[in-house]
Amino acid sequence: MMNGYGMGLGMGFGWLWMIVILVLVGLAIAALVKYLRK
């Protein structure tokens, strides 16, 4: 967690970054599964 302005930006960008990170992780897992199933 960020300190200082973490609460200010956290409320606005926290959920956005969470979604972006989840999407990237999901794509990475999908690519890994495709690579392992080759």
mmCIF entry with sequence, helices, sheets and N, C-alpha, C, O atoms, coordinates in Angstrom:
data_MODEL
# 
_entry.id   MODEL 
# 
_entity.id                         1 
_entity.type                       polymer 
_entity.pdbx_number_of_molecules   1 
# 
_entity_poly.entity_id                      1 
_entity_poly.type                           'polypeptide(L)' 
_entity_poly.nstd_linkage                   no 
_entity_poly.nstd_monomer                   no 
_entity_poly.pdbx_seq_one_letter_code       MMNGYGMGLGMGFGWLWMIVILVLVGLAIAALVKYLRK 
_entity_poly.pdbx_seq_one_letter_code_can   MMNGYGMGLGMGFGWLWMIVILVLVGLAIAALVKYLRK 
_entity_poly.pdbx_strand_id                 A 
# 
loop_
_entity_poly_seq.entity_id 
_entity_poly_seq.num 
_entity_poly_seq.mon_id 
_entity_poly_seq.hetero 
1 1  MET n 
1 2  MET n 
1 3  ASN n 
1 4  GLY n 
1 5  TYR n 
1 6  GLY n 
1 7  MET n 
1 8  GLY n 
1 9  LEU n 
1 10 GLY n 
1 11 MET n 
1 12 GLY n 
1 13 PHE n 
1 14 GLY n 
1 15 TRP n 
1 16 LEU n 
1 17 TRP n 
1 18 MET n 
1 19 ILE n 
1 20 VAL n 
1 21 ILE n 
1 22 LEU n 
1 23 VAL n 
1 24 LEU n 
1 25 VAL n 
1 26 GLY n 
1 27 LEU n 
1 28 ALA n 
1 29 ILE n 
1 30 ALA n 
1 31 ALA n 
1 32 LEU n 
1 33 VAL n 
1 34 LYS n 
1 35 TYR n 
1 36 LEU n 
1 37 ARG n 
1 38 LYS n 
# 
_struct_asym.id          A 
_struct_asym.entity_id   1 
# 
_struct_conf.conf_type_id            HELX_P 
_struct_conf.id                      HELX_P1 
_struct_conf.pdbx_PDB_helix_id       AA1 
_struct_conf.beg_label_comp_id       GLY 
_struct_conf.beg_label_asym_id       A 
_struct_conf.beg_label_seq_id        6 
_struct_conf.pdbx_beg_PDB_ins_code   ? 
_struct_conf.end_label_comp_id       LEU 
_struct_conf.end_label_asym_id       A 
_struct_conf.end_label_seq_id        36 
_struct_conf.pdbx_end_PDB_ins_code   ? 
_struct_conf.beg_auth_comp_id        GLY 
_struct_conf.beg_auth_asym_id        A 
_struct_conf.beg_auth_seq_id         6 
_struct_conf.end_auth_comp_id        LEU 
_struct_conf.end_auth_asym_id        A 
_struct_conf.end_auth_seq_id         36 
_struct_conf.pdbx_PDB_helix_class    1 
_struct_conf.details                 ? 
_struct_conf.pdbx_PDB_helix_length   31 
# 
_struct_conf_type.id          HELX_P 
_struct_conf_type.criteria    ? 
_struct_conf_type.reference   ? 
# 
loop_
_atom_site.group_PDB 
_atom_site.id 
_atom_site.type_symbol 
_atom_site.label_atom_id 
_atom_site.label_alt_id 
_atom_site.label_comp_id 
_atom_site.label_asym_id 
_atom_site.label_entity_id 
_atom_site.label_seq_id 
_atom_site.pdbx_PDB_ins_code 
_atom_site.Cartn_x 
_atom_site.Cartn_y 
_atom_site.Cartn_z 
_atom_site.occupancy 
_atom_site.B_iso_or_equiv 
_atom_site.pdbx_formal_charge 
_atom_site.auth_seq_id 
_atom_site.auth_comp_id 
_atom_site.auth_asym_id 
_atom_site.auth_atom_id 
_atom_site.pdbx_PDB_model_num 
ATOM 1   N N  . MET A 1 1  ? 0.848   -1.211  0.000   1.00 0.00 ? 1  MET A N  1 
ATOM 2   C CA . MET A 1 1  ? 0.000   0.000   0.000   1.00 0.00 ? 1  MET A CA 1 
ATOM 3   C C  . MET A 1 1  ? 0.873   1.246   0.000   1.00 0.00 ? 1  MET A C  1 
ATOM 4   O O  . MET A 1 1  ? 1.938   1.279   0.616   1.00 0.00 ? 1  MET A O  1 
ATOM 5   N N  . MET A 1 2  ? 0.404   2.264   -0.698  1.00 0.00 ? 2  MET A N  1 
ATOM 6   C CA . MET A 1 2  ? 1.139   3.524   -0.717  1.00 0.00 ? 2  MET A CA 1 
ATOM 7   C C  . MET A 1 2  ? 0.807   4.348   0.520   1.00 0.00 ? 2  MET A C  1 
ATOM 8   O O  . MET A 1 2  ? -0.322  4.334   1.009   1.00 0.00 ? 2  MET A O  1 
ATOM 9   N N  . ASN A 1 3  ? 1.799   5.057   1.011   1.00 0.00 ? 3  ASN A N  1 
ATOM 10  C CA . ASN A 1 3  ? 1.566   5.948   2.154   1.00 0.00 ? 3  ASN A CA 1 
ATOM 11  C C  . ASN A 1 3  ? 1.413   7.375   1.654   1.00 0.00 ? 3  ASN A C  1 
ATOM 12  O O  . ASN A 1 3  ? 1.745   7.668   0.505   1.00 0.00 ? 3  ASN A O  1 
ATOM 13  N N  . GLY A 1 4  ? 0.908   8.275   2.512   1.00 0.00 ? 4  GLY A N  1 
ATOM 14  C CA . GLY A 1 4  ? 0.765   9.676   2.124   1.00 0.00 ? 4  GLY A CA 1 
ATOM 15  C C  . GLY A 1 4  ? -0.485  9.897   1.302   1.00 0.00 ? 4  GLY A C  1 
ATOM 16  O O  . GLY A 1 4  ? -1.588  9.944   1.846   1.00 0.00 ? 4  GLY A O  1 
ATOM 17  N N  . TYR A 1 5  ? -0.325  10.033  -0.008  1.00 0.00 ? 5  TYR A N  1 
ATOM 18  C CA . TYR A 1 5  ? -1.479  10.302  -0.876  1.00 0.00 ? 5  TYR A CA 1 
ATOM 19  C C  . TYR A 1 5  ? -2.135  9.008   -1.350  1.00 0.00 ? 5  TYR A C  1 
ATOM 20  O O  . TYR A 1 5  ? -2.899  9.021   -2.315  1.00 0.00 ? 5  TYR A O  1 
ATOM 21  N N  . GLY A 1 6  ? -1.852  7.917   -0.694  1.00 0.00 ? 6  GLY A N  1 
ATOM 22  C CA . GLY A 1 6  ? -2.445  6.643   -1.080  1.00 0.00 ? 6  GLY A CA 1 
ATOM 23  C C  . GLY A 1 6  ? -3.955  6.668   -0.939  1.00 0.00 ? 6  GLY A C  1 
ATOM 24  O O  . GLY A 1 6  ? -4.661  6.068   -1.749  1.00 0.00 ? 6  GLY A O  1 
ATOM 25  N N  . MET A 1 7  ? -4.463  7.355   0.080   1.00 0.00 ? 7  MET A N  1 
ATOM 26  C CA . MET A 1 7  ? -5.910  7.413   0.275   1.00 0.00 ? 7  MET A CA 1 
ATOM 27  C C  . MET A 1 7  ? -6.563  8.257   -0.802  1.00 0.00 ? 7  MET A C  1 
ATOM 28  O O  . MET A 1 7  ? -7.656  7.928   -1.262  1.00 0.00 ? 7  MET A O  1 
ATOM 29  N N  . GLY A 1 8  ? -5.917  9.339   -1.215  1.00 0.00 ? 8  GLY A N  1 
ATOM 30  C CA . GLY A 1 8  ? -6.500  10.226  -2.218  1.00 0.00 ? 8  GLY A CA 1 
ATOM 31  C C  . GLY A 1 8  ? -6.565  9.554   -3.582  1.00 0.00 ? 8  GLY A C  1 
ATOM 32  O O  . GLY A 1 8  ? -7.626  9.494   -4.203  1.00 0.00 ? 8  GLY A O  1 
ATOM 33  N N  . LEU A 1 9  ? -5.409  9.045   -4.051  1.00 0.00 ? 9  LEU A N  1 
ATOM 34  C CA . LEU A 1 9  ? -5.391  8.386   -5.357  1.00 0.00 ? 9  LEU A CA 1 
ATOM 35  C C  . LEU A 1 9  ? -5.953  6.982   -5.263  1.00 0.00 ? 9  LEU A C  1 
ATOM 36  O O  . LEU A 1 9  ? -6.460  6.444   -6.247  1.00 0.00 ? 9  LEU A O  1 
ATOM 37  N N  . GLY A 1 10 ? -5.866  6.384   -4.077  1.00 0.00 ? 10 GLY A N  1 
ATOM 38  C CA . GLY A 1 10 ? -6.357  5.021   -3.902  1.00 0.00 ? 10 GLY A CA 1 
ATOM 39  C C  . GLY A 1 10 ? -7.837  4.917   -4.186  1.00 0.00 ? 10 GLY A C  1 
ATOM 40  O O  . GLY A 1 10 ? -8.293  3.932   -4.768  1.00 0.00 ? 10 GLY A O  1 
ATOM 41  N N  . MET A 1 11 ? -8.603  5.935   -3.776  1.00 0.00 ? 11 MET A N  1 
ATOM 42  C CA . MET A 1 11 ? -10.047 5.890   -3.991  1.00 0.00 ? 11 MET A CA 1 
ATOM 43  C C  . MET A 1 11 ? -10.378 6.010   -5.477  1.00 0.00 ? 11 MET A C  1 
ATOM 44  O O  . MET A 1 11 ? -11.361 5.432   -5.941  1.00 0.00 ? 11 MET A O  1 
ATOM 45  N N  . GLY A 1 12 ? -9.570  6.752   -6.222  1.00 0.00 ? 12 GLY A N  1 
ATOM 46  C CA . GLY A 1 12 ? -9.870  6.972   -7.638  1.00 0.00 ? 12 GLY A CA 1 
ATOM 47  C C  . GLY A 1 12 ? -9.247  5.922   -8.541  1.00 0.00 ? 12 GLY A C  1 
ATOM 48  O O  . GLY A 1 12 ? -9.884  5.433   -9.474  1.00 0.00 ? 12 GLY A O  1 
ATOM 49  N N  . PHE A 1 13 ? -7.976  5.573   -8.252  1.00 0.00 ? 13 PHE A N  1 
ATOM 50  C CA . PHE A 1 13 ? -7.255  4.678   -9.159  1.00 0.00 ? 13 PHE A CA 1 
ATOM 51  C C  . PHE A 1 13 ? -7.035  3.288   -8.582  1.00 0.00 ? 13 PHE A C  1 
ATOM 52  O O  . PHE A 1 13 ? -6.561  2.395   -9.284  1.00 0.00 ? 13 PHE A O  1 
ATOM 53  N N  . GLY A 1 14 ? -7.373  3.095   -7.315  1.00 0.00 ? 14 GLY A N  1 
ATOM 54  C CA . GLY A 1 14 ? -7.149  1.790   -6.683  1.00 0.00 ? 14 GLY A CA 1 
ATOM 55  C C  . GLY A 1 14 ? -7.881  0.680   -7.411  1.00 0.00 ? 14 GLY A C  1 
ATOM 56  O O  . GLY A 1 14 ? -7.292  -0.346  -7.751  1.00 0.00 ? 14 GLY A O  1 
ATOM 57  N N  . TRP A 1 15 ? -9.182  0.891   -7.652  1.00 0.00 ? 15 TRP A N  1 
ATOM 58  C CA . TRP A 1 15 ? -9.975  -0.145  -8.330  1.00 0.00 ? 15 TRP A CA 1 
ATOM 59  C C  . TRP A 1 15 ? -9.535  -0.297  -9.778  1.00 0.00 ? 15 TRP A C  1 
ATOM 60  O O  . TRP A 1 15 ? -9.558  -1.401  -10.323 1.00 0.00 ? 15 TRP A O  1 
ATOM 61  N N  . LEU A 1 16 ? -9.130  0.820   -10.412 1.00 0.00 ? 16 LEU A N  1 
ATOM 62  C CA . LEU A 1 16 ? -8.704  0.750   -11.811 1.00 0.00 ? 16 LEU A CA 1 
ATOM 63  C C  . LEU A 1 16 ? -7.433  -0.083  -11.940 1.00 0.00 ? 16 LEU A C  1 
ATOM 64  O O  . LEU A 1 16 ? -7.331  -0.947  -12.812 1.00 0.00 ? 16 LEU A O  1 
ATOM 65  N N  . TRP A 1 17 ? -6.451  0.189   -11.050 1.00 0.00 ? 17 TRP A N  1 
ATOM 66  C CA . TRP A 1 17 ? -5.209  -0.583  -11.094 1.00 0.00 ? 17 TRP A CA 1 
ATOM 67  C C  . TRP A 1 17 ? -5.463  -2.035  -10.745 1.00 0.00 ? 17 TRP A C  1 
ATOM 68  O O  . TRP A 1 17 ? -4.816  -2.929  -11.289 1.00 0.00 ? 17 TRP A O  1 
ATOM 69  N N  . MET A 1 18 ? -6.416  -2.280  -9.827  1.00 0.00 ? 18 MET A N  1 
ATOM 70  C CA . MET A 1 18 ? -6.740  -3.658  -9.447  1.00 0.00 ? 18 MET A CA 1 
ATOM 71  C C  . MET A 1 18 ? -7.270  -4.419  -10.660 1.00 0.00 ? 18 MET A C  1 
ATOM 72  O O  . MET A 1 18 ? -6.905  -5.571  -10.894 1.00 0.00 ? 18 MET A O  1 
ATOM 73  N N  . ILE A 1 19 ? -8.153  -3.743  -11.440 1.00 0.00 ? 19 ILE A N  1 
ATOM 74  C CA . ILE A 1 19 ? -8.711  -4.388  -12.633 1.00 0.00 ? 19 ILE A CA 1 
ATOM 75  C C  . ILE A 1 19 ? -7.607  -4.637  -13.660 1.00 0.00 ? 19 ILE A C  1 
ATOM 76  O O  . ILE A 1 19 ? -7.549  -5.708  -14.265 1.00 0.00 ? 19 ILE A O  1 
ATOM 77  N N  . VAL A 1 20 ? -6.737  -3.653  -13.856 1.00 0.00 ? 20 VAL A N  1 
ATOM 78  C CA . VAL A 1 20 ? -5.650  -3.799  -14.834 1.00 0.00 ? 20 VAL A CA 1 
ATOM 79  C C  . VAL A 1 20 ? -4.736  -4.953  -14.443 1.00 0.00 ? 20 VAL A C  1 
ATOM 80  O O  . VAL A 1 20 ? -4.348  -5.762  -15.286 1.00 0.00 ? 20 VAL A O  1 
ATOM 81  N N  . ILE A 1 21 ? -4.390  -5.026  -13.144 1.00 0.00 ? 21 ILE A N  1 
ATOM 82  C CA . ILE A 1 21 ? -3.504  -6.097  -12.677 1.00 0.00 ? 21 ILE A CA 1 
ATOM 83  C C  . ILE A 1 21 ? -4.179  -7.451  -12.844 1.00 0.00 ? 21 ILE A C  1 
ATOM 84  O O  . ILE A 1 21 ? -3.542  -8.418  -13.261 1.00 0.00 ? 21 ILE A O  1 
ATOM 85  N N  . LEU A 1 22 ? -5.472  -7.522  -12.517 1.00 0.00 ? 22 LEU A N  1 
ATOM 86  C CA . LEU A 1 22 ? -6.192  -8.795  -12.650 1.00 0.00 ? 22 LEU A CA 1 
ATOM 87  C C  . LEU A 1 22 ? -6.239  -9.228  -14.110 1.00 0.00 ? 22 LEU A C  1 
ATOM 88  O O  . LEU A 1 22 ? -6.085  -10.412 -14.411 1.00 0.00 ? 22 LEU A O  1 
ATOM 89  N N  . VAL A 1 23 ? -6.453  -8.269  -15.027 1.00 0.00 ? 23 VAL A N  1 
ATOM 90  C CA . VAL A 1 23 ? -6.503  -8.605  -16.454 1.00 0.00 ? 23 VAL A CA 1 
ATOM 91  C C  . VAL A 1 23 ? -5.139  -9.112  -16.927 1.00 0.00 ? 23 VAL A C  1 
ATOM 92  O O  . VAL A 1 23 ? -5.055  -10.100 -17.656 1.00 0.00 ? 23 VAL A O  1 
ATOM 93  N N  . LEU A 1 24 ? -4.072  -8.426  -16.505 1.00 0.00 ? 24 LEU A N  1 
ATOM 94  C CA . LEU A 1 24 ? -2.732  -8.847  -16.920 1.00 0.00 ? 24 LEU A CA 1 
ATOM 95  C C  . LEU A 1 24 ? -2.408  -10.228 -16.385 1.00 0.00 ? 24 LEU A C  1 
ATOM 96  O O  . LEU A 1 24 ? -1.838  -11.054 -17.097 1.00 0.00 ? 24 LEU A O  1 
ATOM 97  N N  . VAL A 1 25 ? -2.768  -10.487 -15.130 1.00 0.00 ? 25 VAL A N  1 
ATOM 98  C CA . VAL A 1 25 ? -2.510  -11.805 -14.534 1.00 0.00 ? 25 VAL A CA 1 
ATOM 99  C C  . VAL A 1 25 ? -3.318  -12.869 -15.270 1.00 0.00 ? 25 VAL A C  1 
ATOM 100 O O  . VAL A 1 25 ? -2.819  -13.963 -15.537 1.00 0.00 ? 25 VAL A O  1 
ATOM 101 N N  . GLY A 1 26 ? -4.565  -12.544 -15.594 1.00 0.00 ? 26 GLY A N  1 
ATOM 102 C CA . GLY A 1 26 ? -5.407  -13.504 -16.307 1.00 0.00 ? 26 GLY A CA 1 
ATOM 103 C C  . GLY A 1 26 ? -4.830  -13.831 -17.678 1.00 0.00 ? 26 GLY A C  1 
ATOM 104 O O  . GLY A 1 26 ? -4.820  -14.991 -18.090 1.00 0.00 ? 26 GLY A O  1 
ATOM 105 N N  . LEU A 1 27 ? -4.350  -12.812 -18.387 1.00 0.00 ? 27 LEU A N  1 
ATOM 106 C CA . LEU A 1 27 ? -3.755  -13.048 -19.704 1.00 0.00 ? 27 LEU A CA 1 
ATOM 107 C C  . LEU A 1 27 ? -2.477  -13.867 -19.582 1.00 0.00 ? 27 LEU A C  1 
ATOM 108 O O  . LEU A 1 27 ? -2.215  -14.743 -20.407 1.00 0.00 ? 27 LEU A O  1 
ATOM 109 N N  . ALA A 1 28 ? -1.683  -13.582 -18.553 1.00 0.00 ? 28 ALA A N  1 
ATOM 110 C CA . ALA A 1 28 ? -0.435  -14.324 -18.349 1.00 0.00 ? 28 ALA A CA 1 
ATOM 111 C C  . ALA A 1 28 ? -0.730  -15.791 -18.069 1.00 0.00 ? 28 ALA A C  1 
ATOM 112 O O  . ALA A 1 28 ? -0.058  -16.673 -18.603 1.00 0.00 ? 28 ALA A O  1 
ATOM 113 N N  . ILE A 1 29 ? -1.729  -16.055 -17.236 1.00 0.00 ? 29 ILE A N  1 
ATOM 114 C CA . ILE A 1 29 ? -2.092  -17.440 -16.912 1.00 0.00 ? 29 ILE A CA 1 
ATOM 115 C C  . ILE A 1 29 ? -2.627  -18.140 -18.158 1.00 0.00 ? 29 ILE A C  1 
ATOM 116 O O  . ILE A 1 29 ? -2.288  -19.297 -18.410 1.00 0.00 ? 29 ILE A O  1 
ATOM 117 N N  . ALA A 1 30 ? -3.454  -17.454 -18.937 1.00 0.00 ? 30 ALA A N  1 
ATOM 118 C CA . ALA A 1 30 ? -4.009  -18.053 -20.153 1.00 0.00 ? 30 ALA A CA 1 
ATOM 119 C C  . ALA A 1 30 ? -2.886  -18.383 -21.139 1.00 0.00 ? 30 ALA A C  1 
ATOM 120 O O  . ALA A 1 30 ? -2.890  -19.451 -21.751 1.00 0.00 ? 30 ALA A O  1 
ATOM 121 N N  . ALA A 1 31 ? -1.934  -17.473 -21.294 1.00 0.00 ? 31 ALA A N  1 
ATOM 122 C CA . ALA A 1 31 ? -0.812  -17.714 -22.204 1.00 0.00 ? 31 ALA A CA 1 
ATOM 123 C C  . ALA A 1 31 ? 0.033   -18.879 -21.700 1.00 0.00 ? 31 ALA A C  1 
ATOM 124 O O  . ALA A 1 31 ? 0.506   -19.698 -22.489 1.00 0.00 ? 31 ALA A O  1 
ATOM 125 N N  . LEU A 1 32 ? 0.221   -18.950 -20.388 1.00 0.00 ? 32 LEU A N  1 
ATOM 126 C CA . LEU A 1 32 ? 1.017   -20.038 -19.815 1.00 0.00 ? 32 LEU A CA 1 
ATOM 127 C C  . LEU A 1 32 ? 0.326   -21.377 -20.030 1.00 0.00 ? 32 LEU A C  1 
ATOM 128 O O  . LEU A 1 32 ? 0.976   -22.369 -20.361 1.00 0.00 ? 32 LEU A O  1 
ATOM 129 N N  . VAL A 1 33 ? -0.989  -21.408 -19.844 1.00 0.00 ? 33 VAL A N  1 
ATOM 130 C CA . VAL A 1 33 ? -1.742  -22.649 -20.055 1.00 0.00 ? 33 VAL A CA 1 
ATOM 131 C C  . VAL A 1 33 ? -1.652  -23.081 -21.516 1.00 0.00 ? 33 VAL A C  1 
ATOM 132 O O  . VAL A 1 33 ? -1.454  -24.260 -21.808 1.00 0.00 ? 33 VAL A O  1 
ATOM 133 N N  . LYS A 1 34 ? -1.799  -22.125 -22.432 1.00 0.00 ? 34 LYS A N  1 
ATOM 134 C CA . LYS A 1 34 ? -1.697  -22.455 -23.861 1.00 0.00 ? 34 LYS A CA 1 
ATOM 135 C C  . LYS A 1 34 ? -0.304  -22.988 -24.179 1.00 0.00 ? 34 LYS A C  1 
ATOM 136 O O  . LYS A 1 34 ? -0.159  -23.943 -24.942 1.00 0.00 ? 34 LYS A O  1 
ATOM 137 N N  . TYR A 1 35 ? 0.718   -22.370 -23.595 1.00 0.00 ? 35 TYR A N  1 
ATOM 138 C CA . TYR A 1 35 ? 2.095   -22.787 -23.862 1.00 0.00 ? 35 TYR A CA 1 
ATOM 139 C C  . TYR A 1 35 ? 2.353   -24.187 -23.310 1.00 0.00 ? 35 TYR A C  1 
ATOM 140 O O  . TYR A 1 35 ? 3.033   -24.991 -23.949 1.00 0.00 ? 35 TYR A O  1 
ATOM 141 N N  . LEU A 1 36 ? 1.815   -24.480 -22.131 1.00 0.00 ? 36 LEU A N  1 
ATOM 142 C CA . LEU A 1 36 ? 2.053   -25.788 -21.510 1.00 0.00 ? 36 LEU A CA 1 
ATOM 143 C C  . LEU A 1 36 ? 1.268   -26.891 -22.211 1.00 0.00 ? 36 LEU A C  1 
ATOM 144 O O  . LEU A 1 36 ? 1.679   -28.051 -22.189 1.00 0.00 ? 36 LEU A O  1 
ATOM 145 N N  . ARG A 1 37 ? 0.140   -26.544 -22.834 1.00 0.00 ? 37 ARG A N  1 
ATOM 146 C CA . ARG A 1 37 ? -0.685  -27.564 -23.487 1.00 0.00 ? 37 ARG A CA 1 
ATOM 147 C C  . ARG A 1 37 ? -0.200  -27.882 -24.894 1.00 0.00 ? 37 ARG A C  1 
ATOM 148 O O  . ARG A 1 37 ? -0.763  -28.750 -25.561 1.00 0.00 ? 37 ARG A O  1 
ATOM 149 N N  . LYS A 1 38 ? 0.857   -27.178 -25.360 1.00 0.00 ? 38 LYS A N  1 
ATOM 150 C CA . LYS A 1 38 ? 1.332   -27.409 -26.716 1.00 0.00 ? 38 LYS A CA 1 
ATOM 151 C C  . LYS A 1 38 ? 1.929   -28.791 -26.852 1.00 0.00 ? 38 LYS A C  1 
ATOM 152 O O  . LYS A 1 38 ? 2.384   -29.163 -27.934 1.00 0.00 ? 38 LYS A O  1 
# 
